[in-house]
């Protein structure tokens, strides 16, 4: 792992793969993960792109400070990584994939710094608001469990008292064969493969501080991006970034309508299909961590989108 220093003296780690002559691609992992969650995808992606996979602060091999448990700080860390790598000037088209929390980081980045220098963004299974609200954003769209202040408080308590229990709950909700099992699943709950998956994700999660995780989730869950997304990506913005939303019909975290609402938010106000900047797909071959469960299908999907250069999104 390589490292750089953020402006608050926090050391942040990242891995680098592929040829420097290729277009850059950033991979942003989600809550309690690390750059290692992309290890099944990196070999195929690095054949085409110069891949950078950071460990978010508080995660993986990056520093574990007592501060910085805000999505805005993580967005600033991304900006500093781009600056450090010389990718902020706009001279090269940068592509990025964000999973879960990684999507929120990108929405925050766009609000703070615009969507430049990104030519393409992929958002994997994240609603623009996790909480349920009285304005109609209910169980059809919000997070299946982490959708109230009481739910966040319960998670924080479990993280404090029994972090393994909390992390195993997260793992159960993020793998489709655990949250929405089907008879034809390649991996069955309780199998050796399932145990290996749990051991891997639990090992990554246990690298972080439980109290810090809880504070980050409180911030993440409270943020409402439904108004920011159209302002920064939509027809009235100056953004030229093309967006692909990947949702799952078997996600234990979100009903697919939640993440897919991002497509509507970006495309509202477009005068024709040619003006639409976002497309979406609902997969059934994996859950919240679909890129892990079927990397071959995920890689084929994203490489097709990232490589297109026409005016249409897909």
Order of alpha helices (4+ residues) and beta strands (2+ residues): beta-beta-beta-alpha-beta-alpha-beta-alpha-beta-alpha-alpha-alpha-alpha-alpha-alpha-beta-alpha-beta-alpha-alpha
